[in-house]
Amino acid sequence: MTNGKDNSLLHDLRSKCASLKSAAELYKDCSPAEKKEMLALMNAAAADITRLLAQLGQP
């Protein structure tokens, strides 16, 4: 059973994953300058996802 902290982490994880998916779908239609910005946002979201996964794995 998950506790409140896990529920919060899972909520944040779902949100970050959805944001990353949306950005990936929009990426192909971006201008070169927008692609650079989009990649920075996608990298930040991926880093957040990695951080959240590590937190979920902690006892």
JOKA-V779737 format. One record per helix or strand of 3 or more residues. SS is the DSSP state (A for helix, B for strand). FROM is the first residue (numbers start at 1). LEN is the number of residues. If there is no record, write none. Layout:
ss=SS from=FROM len=LEN
ss=SS from=FROM len=LEN
//
This chain:
ss=A from=4 len=24
ss=A from=32 len=26
//
